[in-house]
Amino acid sequence: MPRATNAPASRKRRKRVLAKAKGFRGFRSKNFRYAKDAVRKAMTYNYRDRKVRKRAFRNLWVQRINAATRPHGLSYSRFMEGLKAAGIELDRKVLSDLAIKDATAFEAVIAQAKNGLEKKQAELKSKAA
């Protein structure tokens, strides 16, 4: 009895991998053996870097907020503490955008954060006394 190779499914699988490898250089886009490894590695990097992108943007937003708060006499961590004490729930992306595009609004947020810090300090002193 002849050997069954399941040619239609194998051909479809190879075509699918080679289609994903389109644009790769050299054998990695033409030869199934090499394209298969290249596509697997590319998909692994793609999955990993979707997570890394989120991390990188958050770090960028934190740096921008920190740079914008320093001239007003606050560090990033004290600013965020003041926002929490004042009950302001703006995320870092919005705060970063405010710091870049609307300085007056950001200064108003900084003022509220400073007031929140002062109220928190006053509450702590009254509890201690």
N, C-alpha and C positions, 0 to 999 in steps of 0.2 A: 504494500500500500504506500502511495507517495506521501511525502511529508507535507503537512499543512502549515503554511507560513503566515496565514491571516494577512495577506498583502494589503487589502484596503485599509485596515486599521493601522498597520505599520506605516504606510505611505501618508495617511492623514496625520499621524503623530509626528512624523519627520517634517512634513510641510508646516505644521503648526510651530515646531521649534525653529525651523529656518525662517519663518515669517517673523518671529520674535527677535531673531538675530540680524534682521535686516538693518544695515547701517554699521554693523561691526566691521572691523578691518580684516582683510586677508581670509584665511581658512575659517576664521570664526564665524563668517557669514555664509560660507559656501559648503563646508563639509560638516555633515551631521554630527560626527564624532566630537569635533571641537566646538561646534555651535551649541551642542547640548550642555557642555560644561560652562561655556560662556554665559548662556542664558540662565542657568541655575545660579551662577555666581551673581549675575546682574540682578536677578530677582531677590536674592538674599540681601544685597546692598540696598536695593530699593525699599524693602521692608524695614530694614534697620534705620535707614536715613529718613524715613517718614517720621520716626520717633525723634531722631536727632534734630530735625528741622524745628520741631516744636520747642525743644530744649534751647536751641540756638536763638530762636526769636525771643524767648522769655529772657535769656541772658542779655540780649540787645536792649530790650525794653527796660530792664533793671538798670543797665549802664546809663541809658538816656535819662531816666528819672533821677538817678543819683547825680548826674552832671547838672541837671536843672535845679536840684534842691540845694546843692552845695553853696551857691552864691547867697542863698537866703538863710544860711547858718544852720542847716539841717543835714544830717546824713540820710541815706536811703532808709536805713532801718528805723531811725527815729521818726522819719516822715510817715512810714507805713504804720508805725505804732500810733502816731497822732491821728491818722485817718481812721484806724480801727476804734480809737477812743472817741472820735467825733461821730462815729456811726456812718462814715462815708464808705460805700461799697463800690468803688470804681476799680476795674481790673487794670493790670499793668499795661496792657495794650492801649487802652483809652488814655491812661495817664501819660504815657509816652507820647501819644499823638497830641494831647493837649500841650505838653511841654514844648513840642516842636512848632506847632501851628498856631496856638492861641496862648501866648505868654500871659496875658492879663487874666484869663480864666484859670490858668495854672497857679498864678500868684494868689488868687482867691482861694483855691483849694489848699495851698500852703498855709494861708492865714487860718483857715478852719482847722487844719492839722495842728498848728501851733496852739490854738485855743483848746483843742482836745487834749493836747499834752499838758497844758497848764491846769486844766480841770482835773486830769488824772493825778497830777502831782499834789494838788490841793486835797483831793480825796485821800491820798495815801498819808499825807501829813496829819489830816484830821483823825484818821484811824489810829495812827501811831501815838497821837497825843491823848 
